[in-house]
Amino acid sequence: MEKQLLKKHQTKRKMFVSYIIVPIMLLTVISGLLSFLYFRMSRDSMLDFENTIAQNVNGELKKVMDNLIKSAAQYSMTPWVKRLKYMQKYPELIEKNISASDISDYASTISLSEINDSLVESIFIYYSAGEFGISSQGRVNWQGYVDLYEIECKDKTFLSGAILTRNNQKTIIHNVNFLKNGKREEGFFLIQTIPLENYYSGEANILFFIPYEELHGYISNFLDEGTESLFLTDGKKVIYAPEGEEKIFSEGDSIEKRQNNGLFAYDREYGVWTSCYAKQGMDIGLFQILNNEVLHRDFRMFAEWLIMGYALLLCLIFYVAYRLAVYNYQPLEHIMNMLDREAGEEENEYQIIEKALEELDSQKQRLEVAVFKQNPLIEQYILHALLNSNKPQTNEVKYVNTIRKYVFYRCLVLKSGPQAAQYVREIDSCLAVYPQNHAAFVEEDGFFIWVISYGEETILEEFADFLIQTFSESGYEEACVGMSMKHEDILHLLSAYNQAVRALEYHFFFPQKKLMRLDENDLEEHERNGEAFEITENERKEIARAIEEEDAQYIFENYKRILAYNFSGKKLHKEAFLAGIHKLNAEILRLFSEKAEAGLIEQMELLDPGNFANLENYLQTFWLKLKMFIDQCRMPYNPIYYTRNQMIKKYVEMHLTDPELSLNETARVMHYTPAYFGKYFKEQFGCNFQKYVASRRIENAKKLLEKGDGKLNVQEIAIRCGFTNDVTFRRTFKMYVGIAPSQYEKEHVMKETEKQP
């Protein structure tokens, strides 16, 4: 009793869960999609804004450097520089007439721009003609200037003054230590050569010293809160990093791989957005790191509102699901009570469900789509009835059709086998990706069957492509699924199922395909073509000549040519094609029987292509058998094999009705080990022992069914033919003949009746 109550509670919970799972999935997908779209939009918008700020900041740096060059040019326009140009022809005049105070007076009349006044720490004007210079301290040579400010620099040519003899256009010397008023500052010197004649001889150089700290502080005024860190760079490495804050990059770190034209780009190594700008023609630039918190600020606010809305909708979904579960569980409870009450009777579950549905006629108004969906056993009952041609009653037809969400449907069929379980999991996982393709599932007659409903053909095509890709990527070389044509009414399920099975059979010819569809043009033409297998007289002569000459290669080439013409050229359907192969094999054996070695024919069984996975495997085996047969024909006749094979056949025929007939017992009687006997039997008879025994028993069963006197039922025929039960007999008969025993008997009776006048 407790188990029954537990089962009912579990069913109710499953109904409740099924009602909420799809809305929650849709809600989650929509929320995730909205979040992703808004995240991209808000991030791109903030990046555009920050790129605008970065360009403004880079413009300010460019403006600073251009103003310094402009200020240097102003010095070349002063009257005393013109005077210097005249006197440079007479060095003694410069020495006598140019004093420190004189130059200082003229220099003081020139003021830097407003920007430069706040950034330039020291100015030095050097004249190579007289090898002297001036600064705010008066007239002093270069070495005196270096000693006065205790300048330190790793560039030796700069410290020695050798660089001042060159033509320096926008030359920058980085990482210079400069001492002023007892405070040591680090910065760079900008050197600009001013020509004193119409040619550049390097007579005058203007030197500006700019501290990194002052330049960084000035540029920082133009940043917004989106910039987390700002560094000065020479285009290759960081030359200045402000103190007092945690930073990813430090002075001396390389940034050569992060050149992005002054726009922000994502750095995967550090997980930040960076922007790098270097002044063209000058070794000075800016390296910025964006603040991720500011970048995602708008999205976080949106996510908070989205989560609140998601929670409210989730509560609503749970409430509606609970109400629907309570409403739709009542008719299911009635069915489950009947299953529990009549479980011990002889009726099977399908019969009990059918009786329960009849009792629910007064409640049919309440048997909605959800009832069929939430109880797989009911759905399987309906599909089982349709697959066995047991149509539902008229008042049940509309309820049968309601279990399909859309008008159109197809059948998917997978043949049972050793790897079928993993194929089933892959197909179910593919269907889960396309929830709009509603699928019902049932296992019947050794096949796994999915009934797929869909609204648009494009959705089904996407699913088919995804299924093929999944099987290919998973390495399932032998996997193949058959698909029926399109149908509109679920009452045609049996036709759809048969079509899918028929399509699956054509995998024999197309082993590279993972999905066989009967509505493909090629397969449809094969199905319609009922012509006979054709072997021309010329082809017979060619094969006969090759057999006479014992040329196995030529026989095989003609054999393949005949098969290719009949299948690809004439496009025969499968039954006609396979029957033609048997006919061709019989013709080859007849031609061999005309040779002197006719006694060897008994050693070679006709190969059955239906026992092979595909045509390629069949042809490989045929080629090996053909070569072996040709080799045996060339060898002297050995009657030992013939006599031994006849003894084996006789023993098997005498014990066909014995269910205990086995390879081990036969090997013992023939005085062989089971392993050797199994190998010998397959070589001599062309198939394994079990298949040979099964085929012989089925042949005897066909003879008993063809009598049609009604004295023997199927179970009695099964026992007479050596089968232990009728279930095994039915399954084996359908595997070898293609139809059930009862159907075979009916068809034979109809043929006999048609023959009678």
Summary of the structure (lengths in Angstrom):
residues: 757
radius of gyration: 47.3
end to end distance: 65.6
largest distance: 148.8
contacts: 2194
relative contact order: 0.05
helix: 60%
strand: 13%
